[in-house]
Amino acid sequence: MPREVISGTVLDERVTLSVVDICQACGCREEWVLELVDHGVLEPGGSRRDDWRFGVESITRVITARRLHRDLGVNVEGIALTLELLDEVNALRTRIERLSPEED
């Protein structure tokens, strides 16, 4: 079985990205990112669109949003709800892990 070579760039959590950076990293159009911002899926820093900066976690959100849209036909409103619920599930899992005694 042939091996697939995957390449990437490791980003520091302190790095911020522009709309163009997000589009290049995720292979999407600027209009898609703007629509995600309009529906609260992404929350940029900066007051004007030209000044918007995104955290590196935005890459994961955009990729997940694209998969939900492409693979399941979920619209942007549904994507926003789905990602909000996934965030809550992850937060609850983290709380459970902190409260649970460690297994030996």
N, CA, C and O atoms as CSV, one atom per row, in Angstrom:
chain,resi,resn,atom,element,x,y,z
A,1,MET,N,N,0.849,-1.166,0.000
A,1,MET,CA,C,0.000,0.000,0.000
A,1,MET,C,C,0.903,1.239,0.000
A,1,MET,O,O,1.779,1.351,0.858
A,2,PRO,N,N,0.711,2.167,-0.938
A,2,PRO,CA,C,1.554,3.352,-0.988
A,2,PRO,C,C,1.284,4.273,0.203
A,2,PRO,O,O,0.156,4.385,0.682
A,3,ARG,N,N,2.331,4.916,0.658
A,3,ARG,CA,C,2.194,5.849,1.769
A,3,ARG,C,C,1.893,7.237,1.238
A,3,ARG,O,O,2.446,7.670,0.227
A,4,GLU,N,N,1.018,7.916,1.930
A,4,GLU,CA,C,0.677,9.283,1.565
A,4,GLU,C,C,1.574,10.220,2.351
A,4,GLU,O,O,1.701,10.085,3.568
A,5,VAL,N,N,2.189,11.155,1.676
A,5,VAL,CA,C,3.049,12.131,2.321
A,5,VAL,C,C,2.211,13.362,2.634
A,5,VAL,O,O,1.557,13.931,1.760
A,6,ILE,N,N,2.247,13.750,3.878
A,6,ILE,CA,C,1.508,14.924,4.317
A,6,ILE,C,C,2.524,15.954,4.792
A,6,ILE,O,O,3.430,15.643,5.565
A,7,SER,N,N,2.361,17.162,4.326
A,7,SER,CA,C,3.244,18.223,4.785
A,7,SER,C,C,2.409,19.310,5.425
A,7,SER,O,O,1.215,19.429,5.153
A,8,GLY,N,N,3.031,20.094,6.267
A,8,GLY,CA,C,2.305,21.163,6.933
A,8,GLY,C,C,3.251,22.096,7.641
A,8,GLY,O,O,4.470,21.932,7.600
A,9,THR,N,N,2.671,23.068,8.282
A,9,THR,CA,C,3.424,24.054,9.034
A,9,THR,C,C,2.911,24.060,10.456
A,9,THR,O,O,1.703,24.124,10.683
A,10,VAL,N,N,3.809,23.995,11.405
A,10,VAL,CA,C,3.427,24.072,12.808
A,10,VAL,C,C,3.302,25.541,13.168
A,10,VAL,O,O,4.223,26.328,12.949
A,11,LEU,N,N,2.144,25.906,13.728
A,11,LEU,CA,C,1.901,27.295,14.090
A,11,LEU,C,C,1.854,27.447,15.594
A,11,LEU,O,O,1.231,26.647,16.292
A,12,ASP,N,N,2.503,28.460,16.077
A,12,ASP,CA,C,2.468,28.819,17.486
A,12,ASP,C,C,1.081,29.361,17.812
A,12,ASP,O,O,0.479,30.047,16.986
A,13,GLU,N,N,0.570,29.066,18.993
A,13,GLU,CA,C,-0.767,29.531,19.374
A,13,GLU,C,C,-0.854,31.049,19.436
A,13,GLU,O,O,-1.952,31.605,19.389
A,14,ARG,N,N,0.263,31.713,19.539
A,14,ARG,CA,C,0.268,33.180,19.609
A,14,ARG,C,C,0.192,33.821,18.225
A,14,ARG,O,O,-0.013,35.029,18.109
A,15,VAL,N,N,0.356,33.024,17.189
A,15,VAL,CA,C,0.306,33.541,15.823
A,15,VAL,C,C,-1.132,33.917,15.487
A,15,VAL,O,O,-2.071,33.208,15.848
A,16,THR,N,N,-1.290,35.027,14.799
A,16,THR,CA,C,-2.611,35.395,14.298
A,16,THR,C,C,-2.562,35.417,12.778
A,16,THR,O,O,-1.514,35.640,12.172
A,17,LEU,N,N,-3.709,35.182,12.187
A,17,LEU,CA,C,-3.803,35.026,10.739
A,17,LEU,C,C,-4.789,36.024,10.152
A,17,LEU,O,O,-5.779,36.384,10.788
A,18,SER,N,N,-4.510,36.462,8.946
A,18,SER,CA,C,-5.436,37.331,8.220
A,18,SER,C,C,-6.477,36.472,7.503
A,18,SER,O,O,-6.385,35.244,7.498
A,19,VAL,N,N,-7.452,37.118,6.909
A,19,VAL,CA,C,-8.455,36.399,6.103
A,19,VAL,C,C,-7.746,35.655,4.972
A,19,VAL,O,O,-8.072,34.503,4.687
A,20,VAL,N,N,-6.787,36.305,4.332
A,20,VAL,CA,C,-6.046,35.683,3.231
A,20,VAL,C,C,-5.290,34.457,3.726
A,20,VAL,O,O,-5.271,33.426,3.053
A,21,ASP,N,N,-4.661,34.563,4.911
A,21,ASP,CA,C,-3.941,33.418,5.482
A,21,ASP,C,C,-4.879,32.239,5.713
A,21,ASP,O,O,-4.548,31.098,5.392
A,22,ILE,N,N,-6.051,32.526,6.272
A,22,ILE,CA,C,-7.044,31.469,6.533
A,22,ILE,C,C,-7.450,30.809,5.215
A,22,ILE,O,O,-7.521,29.583,5.124
A,23,CYS,N,N,-7.712,31.620,4.204
A,23,CYS,CA,C,-8.124,31.075,2.904
A,23,CYS,C,C,-7.039,30.194,2.305
A,23,CYS,O,O,-7.335,29.126,1.770
A,24,GLN,N,N,-5.794,30.625,2.389
A,24,GLN,CA,C,-4.694,29.830,1.850
A,24,GLN,C,C,-4.517,28.537,2.633
A,24,GLN,O,O,-4.302,27.479,2.041
A,25,ALA,N,N,-4.604,28.611,3.951
A,25,ALA,CA,C,-4.404,27.425,4.785
A,25,ALA,C,C,-5.512,26.396,4.597
A,25,ALA,O,O,-5.269,25.192,4.684
A,26,CYS,N,N,-6.730,26.870,4.339
A,26,CYS,CA,C,-7.891,25.978,4.262
A,26,CYS,C,C,-8.352,25.704,2.839
A,26,CYS,O,O,-9.240,24.879,2.625
A,27,GLY,N,N,-7.770,26.375,1.881
A,27,GLY,CA,C,-8.178,26.178,0.494
A,27,GLY,C,C,-9.596,26.628,0.234
A,27,GLY,O,O,-10.345,25.958,-0.477
A,28,CYS,N,N,-9.972,27.765,0.809
A,28,CYS,CA,C,-11.336,28.250,0.622
A,28,CYS,C,C,-11.319,29.687,0.117
A,28,CYS,O,O,-10.274,30.337,0.061
A,29,ARG,N,N,-12.494,30.160,-0.246
A,29,ARG,CA,C,-12.638,31.521,-0.758
A,29,ARG,C,C,-12.917,32.488,0.381
A,29,ARG,O,O,-13.443,32.109,1.428
A,30,GLU,N,N,-12.554,33.735,0.155
A,30,GLU,CA,C,-12.760,34.768,1.166
A,30,GLU,C,C,-14.239,34.919,1.526
A,30,GLU,O,O,-14.569,35.181,2.683
A,31,GLU,N,N,-15.116,34.759,0.558
A,31,GLU,CA,C,-16.552,34.882,0.814
A,31,GLU,C,C,-17.024,33.865,1.858
A,31,GLU,O,O,-17.897,34.156,2.674
A,32,TRP,N,N,-16.429,32.664,1.815
A,32,TRP,CA,C,-16.795,31.615,2.778
A,32,TRP,C,C,-16.400,32.038,4.189
A,32,TRP,O,O,-17.180,31.888,5.130
A,33,VAL,N,N,-15.197,32.563,4.331
A,33,VAL,CA,C,-14.733,33.024,5.648
A,33,VAL,C,C,-15.626,34.156,6.144
A,33,VAL,O,O,-16.001,34.175,7.317
A,34,LEU,N,N,-15.969,35.094,5.273
A,34,LEU,CA,C,-16.836,36.209,5.663
A,34,LEU,C,C,-18.212,35.718,6.106
A,34,LEU,O,O,-18.788,36.243,7.058
A,35,GLU,N,N,-18.732,34.717,5.415
A,35,GLU,CA,C,-20.022,34.140,5.802
A,35,GLU,C,C,-19.931,33.467,7.170
A,35,GLU,O,O,-20.854,33.570,7.978
A,36,LEU,N,N,-18.824,32.782,7.428
A,36,LEU,CA,C,-18.632,32.146,8.737
A,36,LEU,C,C,-18.544,33.189,9.844
A,36,LEU,O,O,-19.058,32.969,10.941
A,37,VAL,N,N,-17.901,34.316,9.572
A,37,VAL,CA,C,-17.836,35.404,10.554
A,37,VAL,C,C,-19.236,35.969,10.790
A,37,VAL,O,O,-19.627,36.202,11.933
A,38,ASP,N,N,-19.985,36.188,9.720
A,38,ASP,CA,C,-21.341,36.737,9.837
A,38,ASP,C,C,-22.251,35.875,10.706
A,38,ASP,O,O,-23.154,36.389,11.364
A,39,HIS,N,N,-22.011,34.554,10.709
A,39,HIS,CA,C,-22.854,33.628,11.478
A,39,HIS,C,C,-22.231,33.220,12.813
A,39,HIS,O,O,-22.743,32.329,13.490
A,40,GLY,N,N,-21.133,33.866,13.192
A,40,GLY,CA,C,-20.543,33.622,14.504
A,40,GLY,C,C,-19.691,32.373,14.604
A,40,GLY,O,O,-19.292,31.986,15.703
A,41,VAL,N,N,-19.405,31.738,13.483
A,41,VAL,CA,C,-18.551,30.544,13.505
A,41,VAL,C,C,-17.109,30.942,13.811
A,41,VAL,O,O,-16.400,30.238,14.530
A,42,LEU,N,N,-16.688,32.069,13.263
A,42,LEU,CA,C,-15.360,32.622,13.514
A,42,LEU,C,C,-15.522,33.992,14.146
A,42,LEU,O,O,-16.430,34.749,13.802
A,43,GLU,N,N,-14.622,34.299,15.083
A,43,GLU,CA,C,-14.658,35.596,15.745
A,43,GLU,C,C,-13.297,36.268,15.587
A,43,GLU,O,O,-12.355,35.968,16.321
A,44,PRO,N,N,-13.209,37.177,14.623
A,44,PRO,CA,C,-11.926,37.838,14.403
A,44,PRO,C,C,-11.670,38.938,15.421
A,44,PRO,O,O,-12.595,39.524,15.982
A,45,GLY,N,N,-10.384,39.200,15.642
A,45,GLY,CA,C,-10.001,40.377,16.393
A,45,GLY,C,C,-9.810,41.505,15.402
A,45,GLY,O,O,-9.470,41.263,14.244
A,46,GLY,N,N,-10.021,42.716,15.833
A,46,GLY,CA,C,-9.881,43.867,14.948
A,46,GLY,C,C,-11.234,44.469,14.658
A,46,GLY,O,O,-12.238,43.761,14.575
A,47,SER,N,N,-11.257,45.774,14.505
A,47,SER,CA,C,-12.529,46.458,14.330
A,47,SER,C,C,-12.994,46.511,12.882
A,47,SER,O,O,-14.195,46.481,12.613
A,48,ARG,N,N,-12.059,46.589,11.954
A,48,ARG,CA,C,-12.411,46.651,10.537
A,48,ARG,C,C,-11.986,45.362,9.847
A,48,ARG,O,O,-11.048,44.690,10.276
A,49,ARG,N,N,-12.685,45.031,8.778
A,49,ARG,CA,C,-12.377,43.787,8.058
A,49,ARG,C,C,-10.923,43.739,7.594
A,49,ARG,O,O,-10.307,42.673,7.600
A,50,ASP,N,N,-10.381,44.860,7.201
A,50,ASP,CA,C,-8.981,44.904,6.764
A,50,ASP,C,C,-8.013,44.611,7.908
A,50,ASP,O,O,-6.872,44.215,7.671
A,51,ASP,N,N,-8.461,44.805,9.136
A,51,ASP,CA,C,-7.611,44.597,10.313
A,51,ASP,C,C,-7.877,43.271,11.023
A,51,ASP,O,O,-7.219,42.964,12.017
A,52,TRP,N,N,-8.823,42.491,10.530
A,52,TRP,CA,C,-9.186,41.249,11.207
A,52,TRP,C,C,-7.995,40.328,11.348
A,52,TRP,O,O,-7.187,40.184,10.430
A,53,ARG,N,N,-7.897,39.702,12.518
A,53,ARG,CA,C,-6.885,38.693,12.795
A,53,ARG,C,C,-7.589,37.514,13.471
A,53,ARG,O,O,-8.484,37.698,14.295
A,54,PHE,N,N,-7.169,36.313,13.108
A,54,PHE,CA,C,-7.775,35.090,13.622
A,54,PHE,C,C,-6.719,34.262,14.331
A,54,PHE,O,O,-5.552,34.263,13.938
A,55,GLY,N,N,-7.125,33.557,15.375
A,55,GLY,CA,C,-6.235,32.619,16.030
A,55,GLY,C,C,-6.061,31.371,15.174
A,55,GLY,O,O,-6.873,31.099,14.289
A,56,VAL,N,N,-5.003,30.618,15.439
A,56,VAL,CA,C,-4.732,29.425,14.629
A,56,VAL,C,C,-5.840,28.379,14.751
A,56,VAL,O,O,-6.000,27.558,13.848
A,57,GLU,N,N,-6.613,28.387,15.848
A,57,GLU,CA,C,-7.716,27.436,15.998
A,57,GLU,C,C,-8.795,27.654,14.947
A,57,GLU,O,O,-9.610,26.768,14.691
A,58,SER,N,N,-8.795,28.835,14.341
A,58,SER,CA,C,-9.768,29.134,13.280
A,58,SER,C,C,-9.588,28.215,12.082
A,58,SER,O,O,-10.552,27.917,11.377
A,59,ILE,N,N,-8.368,27.768,11.847
A,59,ILE,CA,C,-8.121,26.853,10.727
A,59,ILE,C,C,-8.932,25.579,10.910
A,59,ILE,O,O,-9.576,25.108,9.972
A,60,THR,N,N,-8.903,25.025,12.103
A,60,THR,CA,C,-9.661,23.802,12.393
A,60,THR,C,C,-11.152,24.034,12.220
A,60,THR,O,O,-11.856,23.182,11.678
A,61,ARG,N,N,-11.636,25.182,12.679
A,61,ARG,CA,C,-13.066,25.487,12.565
A,61,ARG,C,C,-13.481,25.608,11.096
A,61,ARG,O,O,-14.538,25.109,10.708
A,62,VAL,N,N,-12.665,26.261,10.287
A,62,VAL,CA,C,-13.002,26.423,8.873
A,62,VAL,C,C,-12.993,25.077,8.165
A,62,VAL,O,O,-13.883,24.788,7.366
A,63,ILE,N,N,-11.999,24.260,8.453
A,63,ILE,CA,C,-11.925,22.939,7.820
A,63,ILE,C,C,-13.128,22.085,8.230
A,63,ILE,O,O,-13.723,21.410,7.391
A,64,THR,N,N,-13.484,22.112,9.508
A,64,THR,CA,C,-14.654,21.369,9.980
A,64,THR,C,C,-15.923,21.898,9.322
A,64,THR,O,O,-16.784,21.119,8.912
A,65,ALA,N,N,-16.039,23.207,9.222
A,65,ALA,CA,C,-17.213,23.816,8.576
A,65,ALA,C,C,-17.308,23.383,7.119
A,65,ALA,O,O,-18.394,23.061,6.636
A,66,ARG,N,N,-16.201,23.374,6.430
A,66,ARG,CA,C,-16.206,22.947,5.015
A,66,ARG,C,C,-16.639,21.494,4.882
A,66,ARG,O,O,-17.392,21.151,3.970
A,67,ARG,N,N,-16.170,20.641,5.781
A,67,ARG,CA,C,-16.565,19.228,5.725
A,67,ARG,C,C,-18.051,19.050,5.998
A,67,ARG,O,O,-18.723,18.273,5.320
A,68,LEU,N,N,-18.563,19.768,6.991
A,68,LEU,CA,C,-19.999,19.689,7.283
A,68,LEU,C,C,-20.816,20.127,6.079
A,68,LEU,O,O,-21.829,19.510,5.752
A,69,HIS,N,N,-20.380,21.181,5.427
A,69,HIS,CA,C,-21.092,21.693,4.263
A,69,HIS,C,C,-20.968,20.740,3.074
A,69,HIS,O,O,-21.965,20.395,2.441
A,70,ARG,N,N,-19.752,20.322,2.781
A,70,ARG,CA,C,-19.490,19.475,1.608
A,70,ARG,C,C,-20.043,18.068,1.778
A,70,ARG,O,O,-20.729,17.563,0.889
A,71,ASP,N,N,-19.756,17.430,2.906
A,71,ASP,CA,C,-20.105,16.025,3.085
A,71,ASP,C,C,-21.555,15.798,3.519
A,71,ASP,O,O,-22.166,14.793,3.157
A,72,LEU,N,N,-22.097,16.732,4.292
A,72,LEU,CA,C,-23.443,16.526,4.827
A,72,LEU,C,C,-24.463,17.539,4.325
A,72,LEU,O,O,-25.652,17.431,4.626
A,73,GLY,N,N,-23.999,18.524,3.560
A,73,GLY,CA,C,-24.919,19.521,3.031
A,73,GLY,C,C,-25.478,20.459,4.079
A,73,GLY,O,O,-26.554,21.025,3.884
A,74,VAL,N,N,-24.774,20.639,5.189
A,74,VAL,CA,C,-25.242,21.508,6.265
A,74,VAL,C,C,-25.041,22.965,5.841
A,74,VAL,O,O,-23.977,23.332,5.343
A,75,ASN,N,N,-26.080,23.796,6.046
A,75,ASN,CA,C,-25.954,25.213,5.718
A,75,ASN,C,C,-25.178,25.936,6.830
A,75,ASN,O,O,-24.869,25.343,7.864
A,76,VAL,N,N,-24.874,27.201,6.611
A,76,VAL,CA,C,-24.009,27.932,7.543
A,76,VAL,C,C,-24.653,28.057,8.922
A,76,VAL,O,O,-23.956,27.977,9.933
A,77,GLU,N,N,-25.958,28.251,8.979
A,77,GLU,CA,C,-26.631,28.323,10.276
A,77,GLU,C,C,-26.483,27.005,11.028
A,77,GLU,O,O,-26.240,26.996,12.234
A,78,GLY,N,N,-26.629,25.900,10.315
A,78,GLY,CA,C,-26.459,24.582,10.925
A,78,GLY,C,C,-25.026,24.328,11.342
A,78,GLY,O,O,-24.771,23.693,12.365
A,79,ILE,N,N,-24.092,24.826,10.550
A,79,ILE,CA,C,-22.670,24.703,10.900
A,79,ILE,C,C,-22.397,25.438,12.201
A,79,ILE,O,O,-21.712,24.915,13.080
A,80,ALA,N,N,-22.928,26.653,12.330
A,80,ALA,CA,C,-22.723,27.433,13.556
A,80,ALA,C,C,-23.260,26.684,14.772
A,80,ALA,O,O,-22.591,26.618,15.804
A,81,LEU,N,N,-24.446,26.126,14.660
A,81,LEU,CA,C,-25.040,25.367,15.764
A,81,LEU,C,C,-24.229,24.114,16.061
A,81,LEU,O,O,-23.965,23.808,17.225
A,82,THR,N,N,-23.835,23.395,15.034
A,82,THR,CA,C,-23.063,22.161,15.215
A,82,THR,C,C,-21.742,22.444,15.919
A,82,THR,O,O,-21.370,21.733,16.852
A,83,LEU,N,N,-21.038,23.471,15.480
A,83,LEU,CA,C,-19.747,23.784,16.096
A,83,LEU,C,C,-19.913,24.269,17.535
A,83,LEU,O,O,-19.074,23.985,18.389
A,84,GLU,N,N,-20.994,25.000,17.802
A,84,GLU,CA,C,-21.273,25.427,19.173
A,84,GLU,C,C,-21.503,24.205,20.075
A,84,GLU,O,O,-20.986,24.142,21.191
A,85,LEU,N,N,-22.276,23.248,19.583
A,85,LEU,CA,C,-22.529,22.034,20.360
A,85,LEU,C,C,-21.261,21.203,20.540
A,85,LEU,O,O,-21.035,20.645,21.615
A,86,LEU,N,N,-20.436,21.114,19.507
A,86,LEU,CA,C,-19.160,20.394,19.632
A,86,LEU,C,C,-18.254,21.066,20.647
A,86,LEU,O,O,-17.557,20.384,21.398
A,87,ASP,N,N,-18.250,22.394,20.682
A,87,ASP,CA,C,-17.461,23.128,21.682
A,87,ASP,C,C,-17.940,22.790,23.091
A,87,ASP,O,O,-17.131,22.588,23.997
A,88,GLU,N,N,-19.258,22.728,23.271
A,88,GLU,CA,C,-19.815,22.387,24.585
A,88,GLU,C,C,-19.453,20.963,24.990
A,88,GLU,O,O,-19.096,20.719,26.143
A,89,VAL,N,N,-19.541,20.027,24.058
A,89,VAL,CA,C,-19.179,18.634,24.341
A,89,VAL,C,C,-17.716,18.552,24.757
A,89,VAL,O,O,-17.379,17.875,25.728
A,90,ASN,N,N,-16.848,19.241,24.024
A,90,ASN,CA,C,-15.420,19.219,24.364
A,90,ASN,C,C,-15.156,19.847,25.731
A,90,ASN,O,O,-14.322,19.351,26.488
A,91,ALA,N,N,-15.859,20.931,26.051
A,91,ALA,CA,C,-15.702,21.565,27.362
A,91,ALA,C,C,-16.151,20.620,28.476
A,91,ALA,O,O,-15.500,20.532,29.517
A,92,LEU,N,N,-17.256,19.918,28.261
A,92,LEU,CA,C,-17.744,18.962,29.259
A,92,LEU,C,C,-16.780,17.791,29.424
A,92,LEU,O,O,-16.547,17.333,30.543
A,93,ARG,N,N,-16.224,17.312,28.331
A,93,ARG,CA,C,-15.243,16.228,28.420
A,93,ARG,C,C,-14.027,16.663,29.216
A,93,ARG,O,O,-13.499,15.896,30.022
A,94,THR,N,N,-13.585,17.880,28.995
A,94,THR,CA,C,-12.438,18.405,29.738
A,94,THR,C,C,-12.752,18.481,31.226
A,94,THR,O,O,-11.922,18.115,32.059
A,95,ARG,N,N,-13.947,18.954,31.561
A,95,ARG,CA,C,-14.345,19.019,32.978
A,95,ARG,C,C,-14.393,17.633,33.601
A,95,ARG,O,O,-13.941,17.439,34.729
A,96,ILE,N,N,-14.937,16.672,32.872
A,96,ILE,CA,C,-15.028,15.299,33.390
A,96,ILE,C,C,-13.635,14.732,33.629
A,96,ILE,O,O,-13.384,14.097,34.654
A,97,GLU,N,N,-12.733,14.963,32.683
A,97,GLU,CA,C,-11.359,14.468,32.834
A,97,GLU,C,C,-10.688,15.066,34.060
A,97,GLU,O,O,-9.948,14.373,34.759
A,98,ARG,N,N,-10.935,16.344,34.330
A,98,ARG,CA,C,-10.343,16.997,35.496
A,98,ARG,C,C,-10.924,16.461,36.803
A,98,ARG,O,O,-10.217,16.361,37.805
A,99,LEU,N,N,-12.217,16.116,36.790
A,99,LEU,CA,C,-12.892,15.659,37.998
A,99,LEU,C,C,-12.697,14.167,38.270
A,99,LEU,O,O,-12.827,13.715,39.408
A,100,SER,N,N,-12.390,13.418,37.233
A,100,SER,CA,C,-12.256,11.976,37.383
A,100,SER,C,C,-10.896,11.635,37.994
A,100,SER,O,O,-9.877,12.219,37.624
A,101,PRO,N,N,-10.891,10.685,38.933
A,101,PRO,CA,C,-9.594,10.252,39.459
A,101,PRO,C,C,-8.812,9.514,38.376
A,101,PRO,O,O,-9.383,8.791,37.559
A,102,GLU,N,N,-7.526,9.705,38.385
A,102,GLU,CA,C,-6.686,9.045,37.392
A,102,GLU,C,C,-6.659,7.545,37.615
A,102,GLU,O,O,-6.591,7.071,38.749
A,103,GLU,N,N,-6.712,6.798,36.503
A,103,GLU,CA,C,-6.648,5.344,36.600
A,103,GLU,C,C,-5.190,4.918,36.569
A,103,GLU,O,O,-4.367,5.519,35.879
A,104,ASP,N,N,-4.882,3.873,37.326
A,104,ASP,CA,C,-3.493,3.374,37.358
A,104,ASP,C,C,-3.241,2.407,36.260
A,104,ASP,O,O,-2.131,1.889,36.136
